[in-house]
Amino acid sequence: MFLLRPPGVYSPQGDTSLLCEIVGREAPVGGARVLDLGTGTGAVAMAAARGGAARVTAVDVSARAVLAARTNALLRGRRMRVLRGDLFGPVAGEVFDVILANPPYVIGGPEPAARRGGARTWHGGPGGRRILDRLCAQATRHLAPGGTLLLVHSAFSGVEASLAALHRSGLRARVVARRPEPFGPVMRAKAAALEARGLIGHGQRHEELVVIRADRDAAGRQDEERDVERFEGRDAGRDAGGDDERAGERHQWRRSA
């Protein structure tokens, strides 16, 4: 499928196609509110629209990507809202049933120039996690109860780190797909430097792509915390007698929750 792609906009590659493939298997989008982060040309967002999503929102920090995604959607008759901004900034206060994300994750240096132009589409910072850590920390508040996040990135960028970050934010996370992928142009250009740092083996020219699924419980951790606050609030409003006994009851309630 031909997609309009101005210079500086991420070209759909193996990670794009893998995420599109997994969406249909792991997160049925029919009738869902879907958010596509780092949409680029809009390929993943349009796949969700084709799958029958009730509403698709796509976000990218690049003005060129926003223009490309809007144009590609218009040419294909796909209805979707495309917003410009950083990660969840443009959708503050909104929640979604499905969040899809293919963020920049390639390991690079700290150079500021990498945060502009074409490098911004792939540069993930010194450990590849400059965007990943923020995304994992913020996703929970934008998932509806029972919602699902699907996140694709290279195993070089730390699969266990992503799983741990998602667990800390209150989501149940696991790897649902793995696929070997030959190095693209960016990774081939960086191969010698990665070898020198011991991040890849000598002559290695492939990586493993992973898709992580993270789910918010229908009655998530946030609901449990609100229940604790309500319980303690009611208790505090009673008379002061029997404080020690009620403190013991609260402790027991927490342990059994």
Protein Blocks (a to p, Z undefined) as FASTA:
>chain_A
ZZdddehiacddfklmmmmmmmmmmmccehpacddehklnommmmmmmmnopabdcdddf
bfklmmmmmmmmmmnopacdddedehjlmmgoiacfbdcddddfbdcdfbfklmgcjllm
mmgbjnopmmmmmmmmmmmmmpcehiacdddddfklopmlmmmmmmmnopacddfbdcdd
dddfklmmmmmmmmmnopacehiacdcdddddddddfbdfklmmmmmmmmmmmmmmmcfe
hklmmmmmmmmmmmmZZ
